[in-house]
């Protein structure tokens, strides 16, 4: 599979939308400067069957990754012209990873710098991202989750720090 990075973003906690960066710095906490950066996170509704809400756990949602092919499918389903990289708070947007969202947990994405992200699974679509689309395209926030189910991309955590830049090659290593 031949894939490459087309865009990189961080979403600082003090502003309302993600910003494009030429170089995405990834340390053990994920994207430096991003609101999801950190080696630990507070558990939320996604882990409610395992942890009491607010329990400090390993941050397995450090990085959000989407692919242009899946963004195009979501846009078509929503009846909007496109979804640009970064609009739904992705840190890395790729091109050429067919069915990114369907990749199995523990798939490794290896970047040109040696940075490695371990995938934890699909990123469930939500109305927060739907609201981000509303601001840009005028769509209804509640239309996003249904249109994006199975296409929203993936989240993951750092297996090896490094940098990621638009244009970088990315290699997919699925678990055996």
N, C-alpha and C positions, 0 to 999 in steps of 0.2 A: 504494500500500500504506500503510495507516494502522497505525502501530506505536507502542508506548510502552514506557518502562522501568518495570518493576514492582519491581525490587530491585537494590541495589548492595552489594558485599562486598569486603573485602580479607582476605588470609590472611597475617598477619604470620609471619615465620620462627620466632618464639619461642613460638608456641602451636600446638595440635594441630588447630584447626578455624577456618574462616573466620568473620569477624565482620561483621555488618551495619553499614553506614555510611549516614548521611543524605545525605552529599555525597561522591561519589567524585572525588577530585582526580587529574587525569591530566596529567602533564608528559611531556617527551620520552622518559622511561623507562617510561611506563605508569602504573598505579595507585600513587600514593604510599603507602608503608607495606606494600605487598604483597611476598611472597617472590619473585615473578617480575619485580619492578621492575628496570629497568636498560636502558641502551642496548645493552649487550653481554651475551652469555651464553656458557657453555661448550658446545660441540657435544656431543651425546649419541648414542644409538643411532639416533635419527631421521635423523641426517645422516651416518651411518657410511660411506655410499658416496661421500661428497664430502669429508669432513674426518676427520682423526684425532680420536678421542674426546678432549675437553678443549680443543680449539682454540677460541680466542676469536673469536666471530662476532657479527654483528648480531643483536640479540634480536628475533625475529619472533614470539615467543610472550608478549608483554607482557600481553595482555588475553585473558581467556576469557569467551565470551558464549554463553548458552543462551536458549532460548525456552520458554515455558510449554507450548505445544502439543507440542513434542518431549519435554519432561520427562514429560508425561502419557502419551505413547506408551511411553516407557521403563518407567514405573511399571507400566503395564498388562502389558507383556511380562514383567516381573519378578514380577508377582503381588503388588505392594505398593500401598497405597492412594494414594500420591502421592510426588513428590519435590519438596520445598520448595526455593525459590531459595537458593543459597549452599551447600547440603549437599555438592555435588560440586565445590566450590571455584571456582564461576563468579564473575567480578567483576561482570558485568552480566547480568541476566535481563530479557528482553523479553517482550512479549505482542503477537502479531499479525504476526510475521515467519514466514509459512508456509515450511516447508522451509529454515530458516536454515542447517542443516548443508550443504545442497546448493548454497548460493550460490557463485558462482565466485570464485576467487582474484582479488584486486584490486578486489573490491566495497568501496565506501566506505560506512560508517555515519556519518551526520551527526546530531549531537545539538543540542538547543536552544541550548546555550551556544556553539556553534561548534566544539566538540571533534569531531574526525574520527578514526575508526579504520579502517585499511586491513586487510582480511581476508586472511590468509595461507592459509586452507583449513580443512578439518575438524580438529577436535580428536579424536584417536584415543582411544577409551575404554580405560581401564586398571583394574587391580585396586586401585590406590590410591584412586580414586574409589569403587570397589566396597566397599572397607573403610570409607570414610566413610558409605556407605549402610548397611553392616552395623551400625555403631554406633547409627544412628538408627532403622532399620527392622528390624534382625535378619536381613536378607537375606544370602545367600552372596556374598562379594566376587567370586568367579569368574563369577557369573551376570551381572554388569553388562556386561562387554565385548560379549558376544553380543547382549544386549538393546538396547544403546545404539549398536551399529554403524550409522553413517549418521544418527544422531540426537543425538550428544553435543555438538553446537554447534561453534563455530569459535574460532580464536585469531587474534590480529591485533596490529598495532603502531600506534603513534601517528603520524598524519599531521599532526595539529594538536592541541596541548594544550587543555584546558578542564576543565569540571566536568560530571558526570552525576548526576542526582538521580532517585529514583523519581517517576514521573508525567511525566517529560520525554518529549517527542515524539522519535522517531528516524526519519530518512528513509534509505532504502536506495537507493544509486546503483550499479547494476551496470555493469561495464565495457562499452564498445561492442564 
